[in-house]
Amino acid sequence: MKKHIEIRITGKVQGVSFRATTKYVADQMGVRGFVRNEKDGSLFIEAEADDVTLEVFLEWCHEGSDRSRVEEVQVTPGELKGYQNFEILKK
């Protein structure tokens, strides 16, 4: 059964290919949703997949891209929105 979560990641997560790498990882795992930069320097992700896939995706979110430095990952459950793919949203 699919679940929806919202993820906010803080640290050095902008300007380090985090969004592009997130899209690549999400596409490989079959995660649907989006990622975008926030004005406060954080990253915001909406992700939909089954429990096991989301757990593995969250583990990756704690690591991040090669040049990033993740300080905090906040996860909030949400309503399923039925995303069809995973996108990088511009502001």
C-alpha positions as CSV (number, residue, x, y, z in Angstrom):
1,M,0.0,0.0,0.0
2,K,1.3,3.4,-0.9
3,K,2.0,6.1,1.6
4,H,2.7,9.9,1.3
5,I,5.4,11.7,3.3
6,E,6.7,15.2,3.3
7,I,10.4,15.6,4.0
8,R,12.3,18.7,4.9
9,I,16.1,18.5,4.8
10,T,18.4,21.1,6.3
11,G,22.2,21.5,6.1
12,K,24.3,22.2,3.1
13,V,21.7,20.9,0.6
14,Q,21.5,23.6,-2.1
15,G,24.1,24.1,-4.9
16,V,25.4,20.5,-4.4
17,S,23.4,18.6,-7.0
18,F,21.0,17.4,-4.2
19,R,17.8,17.8,-6.3
20,A,19.2,16.1,-9.4
21,T,20.6,13.2,-7.3
22,T,17.3,12.9,-5.4
23,K,15.4,12.6,-8.7
24,Y,17.8,10.0,-10.0
25,V,17.5,7.9,-6.7
26,A,13.7,8.4,-6.7
27,D,13.4,7.3,-10.3
28,Q,15.6,4.2,-9.6
29,M,13.4,3.2,-6.6
30,G,10.0,4.0,-8.1
31,V,9.3,6.9,-5.7
32,R,6.8,9.5,-7.0
33,G,6.5,13.1,-6.0
34,F,8.8,16.2,-6.2
35,V,11.8,18.0,-4.7
36,R,12.4,21.7,-4.5
37,N,14.7,24.3,-2.9
38,E,13.2,26.5,-0.2
39,K,14.0,30.1,0.4
40,D,15.4,29.3,3.9
41,G,18.1,27.1,2.3
42,S,16.4,23.8,3.0
43,L,15.1,21.2,0.6
44,F,11.4,20.0,0.6
45,I,10.4,16.7,-0.8
46,E,7.0,15.1,-1.2
47,A,7.4,11.3,-1.8
48,E,4.9,8.5,-2.4
49,A,5.8,4.8,-2.4
50,D,5.2,1.7,-0.3
51,D,6.6,1.5,3.3
52,V,9.8,-0.4,2.5
53,T,10.7,1.8,-0.5
54,L,10.1,5.0,1.6
55,E,12.3,3.6,4.4
56,V,15.2,3.1,2.0
57,F,14.6,6.5,0.3
58,L,14.7,8.2,3.8
59,E,18.0,6.4,4.6
60,W,19.4,7.9,1.4
61,C,18.0,11.4,2.3
62,H,20.1,11.2,5.5
63,E,23.2,10.7,3.4
64,G,22.4,13.0,0.5
65,S,24.5,13.8,-2.6
66,D,28.3,13.6,-2.6
67,R,28.9,17.3,-1.8
68,S,26.0,17.8,0.6
69,R,26.1,17.8,4.3
70,V,22.7,16.8,5.8
71,E,22.1,18.2,9.3
72,E,18.4,17.3,9.9
73,V,15.7,15.3,8.2
74,Q,12.1,16.0,9.3
75,V,9.4,13.6,8.1
76,T,5.6,14.3,8.2
77,P,2.9,11.9,7.0
78,G,0.4,13.4,4.5
79,E,-2.5,12.6,2.2
80,L,-1.8,10.4,-0.8
81,K,-1.8,12.6,-3.9
82,G,-1.3,10.0,-6.6
83,Y,1.9,11.5,-8.3
84,Q,2.7,9.8,-11.6
85,N,6.5,10.6,-11.6
86,F,9.2,12.4,-9.7
87,E,10.0,16.0,-10.6
88,I,12.4,18.7,-9.7
89,L,10.3,21.8,-9.1
90,K,11.8,25.3,-9.7
91,K,10.7,27.9,-7.1
